[in-house]
Amino acid sequence: MFESPVVSVHIPLALRCHTGGAEEVTVSGDTVGDAFSALDHEHPGVLGRVLEPGSAAPRAGYRIFLGSQNIMVLQGLDTPIGTEEVVSIVAPAGLSN
């Protein structure tokens, strides 16, 4: 049996109220979407702030990166994750918690 890769998710300041103040959360998943599901399981409410309801698209102004690449130019939430990758959520400028 294979285990899913572990990924670090960088949390912007505006969302840290949903992660108990943590600026980085470690989760696992085969895709960015899987990792986000794990993140939302551990820290309910985060994804509701980042993704459009019922959609795989980020809310206006939010960007999601795998390493240095915007996932929307890759495969979106279906983008595969490799070992020890970093996902960064970037919040719109001026957004506060």
C-alpha positions as CSV (number, residue, x, y, z in Angstrom):
1,M,0.0,0.0,0.0
2,F,1.3,3.5,-0.9
3,E,0.9,6.5,1.4
4,S,-0.1,9.9,0.1
5,P,2.7,12.5,-0.1
6,V,3.0,15.0,2.8
7,V,2.7,18.6,1.9
8,S,3.1,21.9,3.9
9,V,0.4,24.4,3.4
10,H,1.3,28.0,4.0
11,I,-1.6,29.9,5.5
12,P,-2.0,33.6,5.0
13,L,-2.4,35.9,8.0
14,A,-6.1,36.5,7.1
15,L,-6.9,32.8,7.5
16,R,-4.8,31.9,10.6
17,C,-7.8,32.4,12.8
18,H,-9.1,29.2,11.3
19,T,-5.8,27.3,12.0
20,G,-5.3,28.3,15.6
21,G,-2.8,30.9,14.5
22,A,-0.6,28.4,12.6
23,E,1.2,29.9,9.6
24,E,1.9,26.4,8.2
25,V,-0.1,23.2,8.4
26,T,1.2,19.8,7.3
27,V,-1.3,17.5,5.6
28,S,-1.2,14.6,3.1
29,G,-2.9,14.0,-0.2
30,D,-2.3,12.8,-3.7
31,T,-3.6,16.1,-5.2
32,V,-3.9,19.7,-4.1
33,G,-7.7,19.0,-3.7
34,D,-7.0,16.0,-1.5
35,A,-4.6,18.1,0.6
36,F,-7.2,20.8,0.9
37,S,-9.8,18.3,2.0
38,A,-7.4,17.1,4.7
39,L,-6.7,20.7,5.7
40,D,-10.4,21.5,6.0
41,H,-11.0,18.3,8.0
42,E,-8.3,19.4,10.5
43,H,-9.3,23.1,10.4
44,P,-12.9,23.5,9.4
45,G,-13.8,26.8,7.6
46,V,-10.5,27.4,5.8
47,L,-11.7,26.1,2.4
48,G,-15.0,28.0,2.6
49,R,-12.9,31.2,2.7
50,V,-10.6,30.2,-0.2
51,L,-12.8,28.4,-2.7
52,E,-16.0,29.5,-4.4
53,P,-18.9,27.5,-3.0
54,G,-19.5,24.3,-5.1
55,S,-16.5,25.1,-7.3
56,A,-12.9,24.1,-7.6
57,A,-12.0,27.8,-8.4
58,P,-10.4,30.1,-5.8
59,R,-12.5,33.1,-4.6
60,A,-11.8,36.4,-6.2
61,G,-8.3,37.6,-5.3
62,Y,-7.1,34.3,-3.8
63,R,-4.3,32.4,-5.5
64,I,-3.0,28.9,-4.8
65,F,0.5,27.8,-5.6
66,L,2.3,24.5,-5.7
67,G,5.9,25.5,-5.3
68,S,6.2,28.5,-7.5
69,Q,3.4,27.6,-10.0
70,N,-0.2,28.8,-9.8
71,I,-2.3,25.6,-9.8
72,M,-4.8,27.2,-12.1
73,V,-2.3,27.0,-15.0
74,L,-1.6,23.4,-14.0
75,Q,-4.5,21.0,-13.3
76,G,-6.3,23.1,-10.6
77,L,-7.2,21.1,-7.6
78,D,-6.4,17.9,-9.5
79,T,-2.7,18.9,-9.6
80,P,-0.7,15.9,-8.3
81,I,1.5,16.5,-5.3
82,G,5.0,15.0,-5.0
83,T,6.9,14.3,-1.8
84,E,7.5,17.2,0.5
85,E,6.0,19.9,-1.7
86,V,4.7,23.2,-0.5
87,V,1.3,24.7,-1.2
88,S,0.8,28.4,-0.6
89,I,-2.5,30.2,-0.3
90,V,-2.2,33.8,-1.1
91,A,-5.0,36.1,0.1
92,P,-6.2,39.2,-1.6
93,A,-4.3,42.4,-0.6
94,G,-5.8,44.2,2.3
95,L,-7.8,41.2,3.6
96,S,-7.6,40.9,7.3
97,N,-8.8,38.2,9.7
